[in-house]
């Protein structure tokens, strides 16, 4: 079941890939981007992680934290996504427990549609992020949630294809970044 703006974010308690305990409640009083990705070797997912890493200093300086979930086991995340040394926590959820809580969807049509993201695949290749070693649900679609300091959903975005994420400009606006700051981020 999809979540909607003003819904309460679904509570969880997990460990990130480095063994740090994380609960949704830890983010009370802060703004949060909760990002759900596909498998750790997905080039489009790794490209998005790269983009979030680039934006993170400005987002964090403006009170927005990021928490990323991958459907992959810890070893795969460390092998692929770990190469980027993300400054925000990444959680392995190979059983899709938290994905189900947030209504993250699968779509064979969305998977096929995403294969036509030639510019994104090209950019991933230029950044040496072209991995392909799927090991779970290849039709899983990404989803992004902006969560308010009171832990309610501000924005629920369910990707339409395997590379479809909430536009970075929406995340920057959520952080209160002005246009000049967004250009830098």
Secondary structure, DSSP 8 states (H G I E B T S, - for coil): ----TTSB----EEE-TTS-EEEGGGGTTSEEEEEE-S-TT-HHHHHHHHHHHHHHHHHHHTTEEEEEEESS-HHHHHHTGGGG--SSEEEE-TT-HHHHHTT--B-HHHHHHHTT-HHHHHHHHHTT-------S-TTB--EEEEE-TTSBEEEEEE-SSTT----HHHHHHHHT--HHHHHH-
